[in-house]
Amino acid sequence: MKTASRAPVLCIVGPTGVGKSHVGIEVARAVGGEVVSADSMQVYRGMDIGTAKVTQSETQGVPHHGLDLVEPNESFTVANWVTHADVAIAGIIRRGRLPIVVGGTGLYIRAIVEDLDFARQAGSASVRAKWEAYLLEHGSAQLHRRLCEVDLTSANRLHPNDTRRVIRALEVAELRGQELSQTYEWRAKGGRYNAVQVGLVMDRAALYRRVDARLDAMVAAGLDAEVRQLLDTGCTRNTTAMQAIGYKEWAAYVTGETREEEAVAAIKQATRRLAKRQLSWFLRDERVHWFTVDQTGALSANDFQTICDLALQITEGIELARRE
């Protein structure tokens, strides 16, 4: 593989619950890397159980970046994440190690791979506020129907409960008179990093069973107390962080709108839908090297070695990047 002076980055992507975090840690240990989280909800402090954030012991000593960056009631955009990721990657390169970006937030990965500048995507606070008020008055289903009227492409991609992104799509449509999907360049061009993408997949039925089991484990680990703590410390139901899958459904249970078993079922269904959307997103990129994990999230020895070999092929670019 031809190397370049661009800093090398290994990206490990795939649907939620497939085992990306574990594989990222194992690869980092094998090749001398550090992990940069590409999860839009793990940036929030105090949201650990419901986001499946890795624990200190689970990291096995591998440094992690991109976790616990802001409070749940603070705004955090793709542009904010790109700024943080750039700083983290530069530091990792200076230490002579390989940056391994791990996560399922498609726009975060795309920003690294394609050098997208979301800071240039101007918004309007007044327009956003209007749609947020509309959400409060009419609910997420009606908000999503409004998006269907002006941007069916984005509406088909976004779940009605993903109100933050639905509002963003409505905002863009109103301000620019064009669909959100038309404001981004999806053609593979390459960015400022020498990025190699590794994708993890699992038999769908096995993945759904794994998702269900993980949610049961979250409940047993204290999801209820975590959500109550967030609500008690000032997070409202409309806070962006509280729109995360698992939190909004459990908050409805805490406030007496649903029963516990209904919240559990809703979270499992929403998580399965998220996994499907994430997989569809990453399958659009033909540059992703796909590997199948078993029902426990483990790779075969041969596939693990192949991923490590892909990582090692770009590590010689670390020294070139350090000299610039």
C-alpha positions as CSV (number, residue, x, y, z in Angstrom):
1,M,0.0,0.0,0.0
2,K,1.4,3.4,-1.0
3,T,1.8,5.6,2.0
4,A,1.6,9.4,2.1
5,S,2.5,12.2,4.4
6,R,-1.1,12.4,5.5
7,A,-1.6,11.1,9.0
8,P,-2.8,7.5,8.9
9,V,-6.1,6.6,10.6
10,L,-7.8,3.3,11.0
11,C,-11.6,3.5,11.3
12,I,-13.6,0.6,12.7
13,V,-17.3,1.0,11.8
14,G,-20.5,-1.0,11.8
15,P,-23.9,-1.3,13.5
16,T,-24.5,-0.8,17.1
17,G,-23.9,-3.9,19.3
18,V,-21.7,-5.7,16.8
19,G,-18.6,-5.4,19.0
20,K,-16.6,-2.5,17.5
21,S,-15.3,-1.2,20.9
22,H,-13.8,-4.6,21.8
23,V,-12.2,-5.1,18.4
24,G,-10.8,-1.6,18.4
25,I,-9.2,-2.2,21.8
26,E,-7.7,-5.5,20.7
27,V,-6.3,-4.0,17.5
28,A,-4.9,-1.0,19.4
29,R,-3.1,-3.4,21.8
30,A,-1.7,-5.4,18.8
31,V,-0.4,-2.5,16.7
32,G,0.3,0.2,19.2
33,G,-2.7,2.5,18.8
34,E,-5.1,4.7,20.7
35,V,-8.8,4.9,20.3
36,V,-10.9,7.9,19.3
37,S,-14.6,7.4,19.9
38,A,-16.9,8.3,17.0
39,D,-20.2,8.0,19.0
40,S,-22.3,11.1,19.1
41,M,-23.8,10.1,22.5
42,Q,-20.7,9.0,24.3
43,V,-19.5,12.6,24.3
44,Y,-21.9,13.3,27.2
45,R,-20.8,13.0,30.8
46,G,-23.0,10.9,33.1
47,M,-24.4,8.9,30.2
48,D,-22.4,5.7,30.6
49,I,-24.7,2.7,30.9
50,G,-27.2,3.6,28.2
51,T,-24.6,4.4,25.6
52,A,-22.5,1.3,26.3
53,K,-19.5,3.5,27.1
54,V,-16.4,1.4,27.8
55,T,-15.3,1.2,31.4
56,Q,-11.8,1.8,32.6
57,S,-11.2,-1.9,33.0
58,E,-12.6,-2.7,29.6
59,T,-10.1,-0.4,27.9
60,Q,-7.3,-2.7,29.0
61,G,-4.9,0.3,29.3
62,V,-5.6,1.6,25.8
63,P,-6.0,5.4,25.9
64,H,-9.5,6.5,24.7
65,H,-10.4,10.0,23.4
66,G,-13.8,11.5,22.6
67,L,-15.6,10.4,25.8
68,D,-17.2,12.6,28.4
69,L,-16.5,15.9,26.6
70,V,-19.5,17.9,27.6
71,E,-22.4,18.0,30.0
72,P,-25.7,16.5,28.7
73,N,-27.4,19.9,28.6
74,E,-24.6,21.4,26.4
75,S,-24.7,21.6,22.6
76,F,-22.3,19.4,20.7
77,T,-22.2,19.4,16.9
78,V,-20.4,17.4,14.3
79,A,-18.1,20.4,13.8
80,N,-17.3,20.2,17.5
81,W,-16.4,16.6,17.2
82,V,-14.2,17.1,14.2
83,T,-12.3,19.8,16.1
84,H,-11.8,17.4,19.0
85,A,-10.9,14.5,16.8
86,D,-8.3,16.5,14.9
87,V,-6.6,17.5,18.1
88,A,-6.7,13.9,19.5
89,I,-5.4,12.4,16.3
90,A,-2.5,15.0,16.1
91,G,-1.5,14.1,19.7
92,I,-1.6,10.4,19.0
93,I,0.6,10.8,15.9
94,R,3.1,12.9,17.9
95,R,3.4,10.0,20.4
96,G,4.2,7.7,17.5
97,R,1.0,5.7,17.8
98,L,-1.8,4.8,15.4
99,P,-5.1,6.7,15.7
100,I,-8.0,4.2,15.6
101,V,-11.4,5.9,15.2
102,V,-14.1,3.6,16.5
103,G,-17.9,4.2,16.3
104,G,-21.1,4.0,14.4
105,T,-22.0,7.7,14.0
106,G,-21.8,7.9,10.2
107,L,-21.3,11.6,9.9
108,Y,-18.4,11.5,12.3
109,I,-16.7,8.8,10.3
110,R,-17.5,10.6,7.0
111,A,-16.0,13.8,8.3
112,I,-12.7,12.0,9.0
113,V,-12.6,10.0,5.7
114,E,-13.7,12.8,3.5
115,D,-12.6,16.0,5.3
116,L,-16.1,17.4,5.4
117,D,-16.3,20.8,7.0
118,F,-19.7,20.9,8.8
119,A,-18.8,24.3,10.3
120,R,-19.6,25.8,6.9
121,Q,-23.1,24.4,7.0
122,A,-24.7,27.6,8.3
123,G,-27.9,27.4,10.4
124,S,-30.5,29.7,11.8
125,A,-31.2,29.8,15.5
126,S,-34.7,31.2,14.8
127,V,-35.6,28.6,12.3
128,R,-34.3,25.8,14.5
129,A,-36.3,27.3,17.5
130,K,-39.4,27.3,15.4
131,W,-39.2,23.6,14.6
132,E,-38.3,22.8,18.2
133,A,-41.5,24.6,19.3
134,Y,-43.4,22.7,16.6
135,L,-42.1,19.5,18.1
136,L,-43.3,20.4,21.5
137,E,-46.7,21.2,20.3
138,H,-47.3,18.5,17.7
139,G,-44.9,15.6,18.6
140,S,-42.2,13.7,16.8
141,A,-44.5,11.9,14.4
142,Q,-46.0,15.1,13.0
143,L,-42.6,16.7,12.8
144,H,-41.4,13.8,10.7
145,R,-44.4,14.0,8.4
146,R,-43.5,17.7,7.8
147,L,-40.0,16.5,6.7
148,C,-41.5,14.0,4.4
149,E,-43.2,16.9,2.6
150,V,-40.0,18.7,1.8
151,D,-37.2,16.1,1.9
152,L,-38.3,12.6,1.5
153,T,-34.8,11.3,1.1
154,S,-33.8,12.4,4.6
155,A,-37.2,11.4,6.0
156,N,-36.7,7.9,4.8
157,R,-33.2,7.8,6.4
158,L,-34.1,9.3,9.7
159,H,-36.3,7.7,12.4
160,P,-39.1,10.0,13.6
161,N,-37.7,9.8,17.1
162,D,-34.4,11.2,15.9
163,T,-35.8,14.6,16.4
164,R,-32.5,16.5,16.5
165,R,-31.6,15.4,13.0
166,V,-35.1,15.8,11.7
167,I,-35.1,19.4,12.9
168,R,-31.7,19.9,11.2
169,A,-33.0,18.6,7.9
170,L,-36.1,20.8,8.1
171,E,-33.8,23.8,9.0
172,V,-31.6,23.2,5.9
173,A,-34.6,22.7,3.7
174,E,-36.2,25.9,4.8
175,L,-33.0,28.0,4.7
176,R,-31.6,26.7,1.4
177,G,-34.6,25.5,-0.5
178,Q,-32.9,22.1,-1.0
179,E,-32.8,18.7,0.7
180,L,-30.2,18.1,3.4
181,S,-28.9,15.1,1.4
182,Q,-28.0,17.5,-1.4
183,T,-25.8,19.6,0.8
184,Y,-23.2,16.9,1.3
185,E,-20.9,15.3,-1.3
186,W,-21.2,11.5,-1.0
187,R,-18.8,10.6,-3.8
188,A,-15.6,9.1,-2.4
189,K,-12.9,11.7,-2.8
190,G,-10.5,11.2,0.1
191,G,-9.6,13.6,2.9
192,R,-6.7,15.0,4.8
193,Y,-6.1,11.6,6.5
194,N,-4.8,8.4,5.0
195,A,-7.8,6.5,6.3
196,V,-8.5,2.8,6.1
197,Q,-12.0,1.7,7.0
198,V,-12.8,-1.7,8.6
199,G,-16.4,-2.7,8.9
200,L,-17.8,-5.4,11.2
201,V,-21.0,-7.3,10.4
202,M,-22.9,-10.1,12.1
203,D,-25.8,-12.4,11.2
204,R,-28.8,-10.2,11.6
205,A,-30.7,-12.5,13.9
206,A,-27.6,-12.9,16.1
207,L,-27.1,-9.1,16.2
208,Y,-30.7,-8.5,17.3
209,R,-30.4,-11.1,20.1
210,R,-27.1,-9.4,21.1
211,V,-28.9,-6.0,21.1
212,D,-31.7,-7.4,23.3
213,A,-29.3,-9.0,25.7
214,R,-27.2,-5.8,26.0
215,L,-30.3,-3.8,26.9
216,D,-31.3,-6.3,29.6
217,A,-27.8,-6.0,31.0
218,M,-28.1,-2.2,30.9
219,V,-31.3,-2.3,33.0
220,A,-29.6,-4.7,35.4
221,A,-26.6,-2.4,35.6
222,G,-28.6,0.7,36.7
223,L,-30.1,2.4,33.6
224,D,-33.1,3.5,35.7
225,A,-30.9,5.3,38.2
226,E,-28.8,6.9,35.4
227,V,-31.8,8.3,33.7
228,R,-33.3,9.5,36.9
229,Q,-30.0,11.2,37.9
230,L,-30.0,13.0,34.5
231,L,-33.5,14.3,35.0
232,D,-32.9,15.3,38.6
233,T,-29.8,17.4,37.6
234,G,-31.7,19.5,35.1
235,C,-31.9,17.6,31.9
236,T,-35.3,17.9,30.3
237,R,-37.0,15.5,28.0
238,N,-36.2,17.8,25.1
239,T,-32.5,18.0,25.7
240,T,-30.5,16.7,22.7
241,A,-28.7,14.2,24.9
242,M,-32.0,12.8,26.2
243,Q,-33.1,12.1,22.7
244,A,-30.6,9.2,22.6
245,I,-32.1,5.7,22.2
246,G,-32.6,4.2,25.6
247,Y,-32.9,7.5,27.4
248,K,-36.0,9.0,25.9
249,E,-37.9,5.7,26.2
250,W,-36.8,5.2,29.8
251,A,-37.6,8.8,30.7
252,A,-41.2,8.1,29.5
253,Y,-41.3,5.2,32.0
254,V,-39.8,7.3,34.8
255,T,-42.5,10.0,34.3
256,G,-45.3,7.4,34.3
257,E,-46.2,7.6,30.6
258,T,-45.4,4.0,29.9
259,R,-44.8,0.8,31.8
260,E,-41.3,-0.7,32.3
261,E,-41.9,-3.6,29.9
262,E,-43.1,-1.1,27.3
263,A,-40.0,1.0,27.6
264,V,-37.8,-2.1,27.3
265,A,-39.6,-3.2,24.2
266,A,-39.4,0.3,22.6
267,I,-35.7,0.5,23.3
268,K,-35.0,-2.8,21.7
269,Q,-37.0,-2.0,18.7
270,A,-35.4,1.4,18.2
271,T,-31.9,-0.1,18.6
272,R,-32.6,-2.7,16.0
273,R,-33.7,0.1,13.6
274,L,-30.6,2.1,14.4
275,A,-28.4,-0.9,13.6
276,K,-30.2,-1.3,10.3
277,R,-29.7,2.3,9.4
278,Q,-26.1,2.3,10.4
279,L,-25.3,-0.7,8.3
280,S,-27.0,0.8,5.3
281,W,-25.0,4.0,5.8
282,F,-21.6,2.3,5.8
283,L,-22.5,-0.1,3.0
284,R,-22.7,2.9,0.7
285,D,-18.9,3.3,1.0
286,E,-17.2,0.8,-1.3
287,R,-13.8,1.4,0.5
288,V,-14.9,-0.3,3.7
289,H,-13.2,-3.7,4.2
290,W,-15.9,-5.9,5.7
291,F,-15.4,-8.7,8.2
292,T,-17.9,-11.0,9.9
293,V,-17.8,-11.5,13.6
294,D,-19.5,-14.4,15.5
295,Q,-22.5,-14.1,17.8
296,T,-20.2,-13.0,20.6
297,G,-18.6,-10.2,18.6
298,A,-15.3,-12.1,18.1
299,L,-13.3,-12.3,14.9
300,S,-11.6,-15.3,13.5
301,A,-7.9,-15.4,14.1
302,N,-7.2,-15.0,10.4
303,D,-9.6,-12.0,10.1
304,F,-8.1,-10.3,13.2
305,Q,-4.6,-10.7,11.7
306,T,-5.8,-9.3,8.4
307,I,-7.1,-6.2,10.1
308,C,-3.9,-5.8,12.0
309,D,-2.0,-6.1,8.8
310,L,-4.1,-3.4,7.2
311,A,-3.3,-1.2,10.2
312,L,0.4,-1.9,10.1
313,Q,0.6,-1.1,6.4
314,I,-0.3,2.5,7.1
315,T,1.7,2.9,10.3
316,E,4.9,3.9,8.5
317,G,3.0,7.1,7.6
318,I,3.1,8.0,11.3
319,E,6.8,9.1,11.1
320,L,6.2,11.0,7.9
321,A,3.3,12.9,9.4
322,R,5.3,13.7,12.6
323,R,7.9,15.4,10.5
324,E,5.4,17.9,9.1
